[in-house]
Amino acid sequence: MTSKKIILQLHKILGLTTGIVVFIVAITGCCWAFREEIESLYDDYKKVTPQNSPILTPTRAKELAKEVFPDNHVHGTLFKKADDAIEVIFYDPDPEFYQSVFLNPYSGEVIEVVDHFTGFFAFILKGHMRLWLPKEIGEQVVGASILIFILIIISGFILWLPKKRKNIKQRLKFDWKKTTRWKRKNFDLHTIIGFYICSLALILAFTGSVMSYNWLKYVVYKSTGGEKEAQFIIPENTSEKGENSDIMPMDLLITKLMAESPEAKSFELHYPTSEDQSIYVEVANSEGLYYDSDFRFFDQNTLEEIETPGIYGKYEDAKVADKILRMNYDIHVGAIGGIAGKIIAFLISLLTATLPVTGVALWYGRNYKKQKALKKVMA
């Protein structure tokens, strides 16, 4: 067998093996692209009437929210602008629990309780990440299939390349006539669409794999010159616990940060899980983006700022390798390019979903034709 025939067999086998997974992941990714824009159409409960009075402290917000879910763990509390509700986020890994309690920042009234594991987009995310299977099984199947899909993209590009340069034009456009049969049209749909989207589909697949595998994240980070630890690390306090006071230092932190960074979009405070752990606050500097957020850590006794050995610290201190890894999610969902980037991600995901369909049709057409011809010979 020639090298191209070997690659074709590999391309076909891998495609048939992972086709249904790639189709589901691509279609659900397509649906996820405009989640924030769509959800903003029906989230009026997140807005309140601003008042000239102090807002709830992190401690008080946690206490009020815990009255709703006393047996669950508070992941963090999100503070935004004067006309935004405070969101207290609950998360437990086992059994999985992910809900938010929205509070009026002035009165403490519970405005809304939202279950993040219900609704259309929760359904879409479960399909995208784990095919609606149990987490430990589904995530492994998706991760492996997307790694294989990267090989499919590369082998498909090799197969697309014509032997002679003069034939390249024929593979760049649809040249259909009235007499063109559906098999030829299907072949063109598979190869021409595959060629035009292969580079961007490769980026989406690769960034998805980076999120799935820590070893790949490490390889990407170190190969781009990274010097820190390629993970999220919460440092410990630098001081010992002092005497009790009426006001907890943590309750002064949000007001302090809001004064320091008035242009910031939000402040998500995470409560220490032990006396030794520092407080960390995620400061969002851009709407709809994550990579340029500042992850700041503070001694829970003195509020002295502490540096982290991980890549998630202040964005202004991030080096090139840190920024590349931090941009991974925003690149994956297209948010890195604003609304235009999301449109591109939507279209690439949609077109990617057609490739397993046209690929299976190609395989079926060729095999059916062979079986039909064999039956005629044997008749």
N, C-alpha and C positions, 0 to 999 in steps of 0.2 A: 504493500500500500504506500502511496505517496504521502508526504507530510500533510498536505491539505486534506486528503481523505481521512487521515487519522484525526486531524483537528475537527473535521466535520462530524465524525462519529462521536468524539468527545463532546462537541457542542450539542449534538442531538440527545445523547444520553443524559447529560447534565440538565439540559433544558426540560426534558420530559420528567426528570426526577424532581425538579424544584418548581416547575411551572405554576402549579396551583398556589404555592406559597408566595412566589413573586407577584402573581396576579393579585392576591389578597392584600399583600403589603403595599403594592403600588396604588390600588384603588382606595384603600383606607388612608394612605398618605396624601392622596389627591383631595380627599374629603377634609382632612385635617388642616390643609393649607390656610384656610380663611376662618379658622375657629374663633380667633379673638374678635375679628370684625363682625362675625355673625352673632356671637354671644353678647356683644355690646348693644345689640338691638333690643334685648329683653332683660337687661340687668339694672333697671332703674332703682332697685332696692339698694344699690351700692352708693347712692347719692343721698346727702342730708342737707338741711338748711344750716349754713354756718352761723355760729353764735359767738358772741364776745365773752367767752368763758373758757377756762382751762379744759383740755381734753383728758380723757381717762389715762391713767398711768398704765404701763405694761402689767404691773402686778394686779391692779384692779380689773383690767380687761380680762386677764387670765382667770381671776376669781369668778367673774360674772359668767364667762363662757363655760367654766367647769361645772356650773350649776346645770347646764344643759347636758353635758357629757362628763359626769363625775369620774367615770372609770377609764377614760381614755387619755392618751398622752397628747399634750399641747406641743405641736411642732414649732410654732412660731406665731407672732402677731404682726400683721401688716398695717402700717400707718401711712396714709397718703396726704392729700391736701385737706384744707379746712372743710370742704363740702363733700368729703368722702367718708363712708362708714369705716370703722375699724374691723378688720377681718382676723379672727382668731382661728388658726388652722390646726386641726387635730389629725394626727397620723399614727397608725399602729401597723407594723408589718405582718404580724401573725396573731390572730386572724386580721386580714387586711381591713383597715378602717381609715377612711379619708373624707372628712367633712369639715365644713367651715361654719363658724357662727359670726354673723355680721351684727355689730353693735353700733348704736348711736354714740359717737365719740364724746358727747356732752352729757347725755342723760344715762347712758349705760343700758338703754332699752335694747332688747333683742329684736332686730329688724327682720332677719331671715336666717334660716339654717339650710345649707346647701350640701347635698351628698355628691361628691365628685365622682363616685363610682356608678352613678345612674345618669340616664339621658343619652342622647344621640352621640355626642362626642366621646363620652366615656366608653360607649360600645365600640366606636371607631378605634379608639386608642388601644383597647384590649385586643382587637383584631390585628392592628398594626404591629403591636409588640409581641403578641403571643398566640395569635390565631384563635382566640377565645378558648384556648386550652388552659389547664393548670399552669401557673406561672413557671414552675421549675422545668416543665416539659416544653411549653410553647416558646419560651424565650430562647431555649437551646436550638429548637427547630428553625426558628426565624433567623437567628444569628448564623447558623451553619449555611442555611439556604442563601443568605445574602452574600456570604463569602464566596459561595459557589457561583452566584450570579455575576460576581466580578470576573471570574474566569470565563463565563459565558459571553460577557461583553467583549473581552479581549479576543477570544476565539472567533466571535462573530465579526469583528473588525478585520481580522486576518482573512476570513473567508470572503468578506466583501471585496477585498482588494483584487482587481482584475489582473490577469497575466500581462496584458499590454496596456500602456498608458492611454492609447487612443480610445479604449473602451470605458474609461472612467466616466465620461459624460453620460453614458447610457445608464450608469448606476446612481446618477444624481437626480434624476427626474422621472416622473411617471409619463411614459409614452404609450398611452392606451388608445386603441382604436375600437371600432364597433365589433370587430372580430376577435378582440383580445379575450381569451378565456379566463374564467374565474381563478384557475390555478396560477396563471401568470400574474393576475392582479394581486392575489394573495402573496405570491413570492415577492413582488415589488413592495407591497405594504410592509412585509417583514424586513426586507433588506434595506430599502431606502429610508424608512422611518428609523430603523435600527442604527443606520449610519449617522443620521442627523442628530439623534439624541444620545448617542453612545458616550460622548465625553461628559455631558451633564448627568446622565444616568449613573455613570461611574462615580462621579463626585457624591451623588446622593447615597449610592450604595456604600461607598467607602466611609463617609461620615457616619452612616448608620452603624457600620461595623465597629468603628472607633468607640461608639457609645455602648456597644454590646460586649466588647472584650477589653479588659484592662491591659492585657499584654500588648494589644495593638496600640492602645493609647500611649503606653510607655515607649514603644518603638517609634511612634510618630514624634513624640516629644523629644526623645534623646537624639533622634536623627536630624532634628532641626536645631540642635544646639542647646537644648534645655538643660538647666543646671540645678533646678529645684526638684522637689518630689512631685510627680505628676498625679496628685490627688488632693482632695479637700481635707485639710488638717485644722482642727480647732486647738490652738495652744492652751496651755494651762496658765493659771494666774501667776503673777510674779510677786504677789504679796500674800501674807497670811491674813486669815479672817480677823477683823477688828471687833471692837465692842458694838453691841446692837444699838441702833439708832431708830428714831421714829420714821425716818425717810430712807428707803433703800437706794443706794447709789444708782441701780439700774433704772429707777423711776425718773431720774434726771437726764438719762442718756438720750432719749428720743427728742426731747425739747432742745437739748444741746446740739444734736446733729441737724435738726431742722434749721436752727439758726446759722450753723456753719455752712449748710448746703441748701439754700432756699430754692435752687433750680432743680433739685433732685425730684424724681417722680414718685418714689416711695421708699420706705424704710421698713424692712422686715427683720424684726428682732427675734432672736432665738434664745430661749431661757437655758441657763447652764443646767446640766443634768447631774452635777455634783458640786461640792464646795470648792473643788480644785479647778474646775473648768471655767474658761473665760466666757464672756457674753460675745456672741457674734451678731453683727447686723449687716444685712445685704442692702446696700444703697443702690437703687436703680437710677441710672443717669439718663436713660433713653426709654421712650415708650415702645414696648414691643420687642426690645432687644435685651440680651442677657450678657453678652461678652464684655461689655464695657462697664458692668456693675462693679462697685467697690465692695469688697468683703473686708469688713473691719472688725477687729477683735479687741475687747476691752476687759481689763482686770475687773472682776465683779465687786471687789472691795474698794478700789480707788478710782476706777474708770480710766486708769492709765492705758493708753493704746499699746497693743502688743503685736509684733510681727509674726507672721506664720511662715513655716518652712515650705508650705505647699504653694502651688501656682495661683491659688485663689486668694489674692490680697487686693491691694489698691490697684486699679487699672493703670494709673500713671506710672506705677513702678514695674509693670509687667514688661518683660523683654519679648522679642519677636516670637520665640518658641512658645512662651506662655500665651501670647495673644492668639497664635494659630490654634492651639488646643481649646482655648476659651471660646473661640469663634465657631467651633465645630457644630454645636446645636443650631446656631443661627444660620449657618450655611446649609445645614440639612433641611431646615424648614423654609428656606428662602428669605427669611426675615432680614438677612444681612443686606439685601438689596431693596428694602422697603416693600411697598406694594408691588412694584415691578418684579422684584425678586420672588415674591409669593406667587405671582401669576406664572412666572417661568417654572417654579417648582410644581405648581398645579398642572401645567401642560406637560412637563416632562414625566411626572408620575402617571398622568392619564395615558400618554402615549406608550410608556413602559408597560402598562397593563395590557396593551394590545399585542405585545411581542409574544407572550406565551400562547395567546389565542391563535395568532397567525402561524406560530411555530408548530403547534399541535396540528393545525389544519394542513400544513405542508407535509408533516410526517404521515398523517392519515391518508392524504391524497396519494402520496407515493406508494405506501404500502397497499392501499386499496387497489390501485392501478395494477400493481404486481400480482396481487391475488386474483384479480379479474382476468388478467392475461393468462395466468397459470391455469385457471379453470377452463378457459377456452381451448388451451392446448390439450388438456386432459380429456375434454369432452369428445 
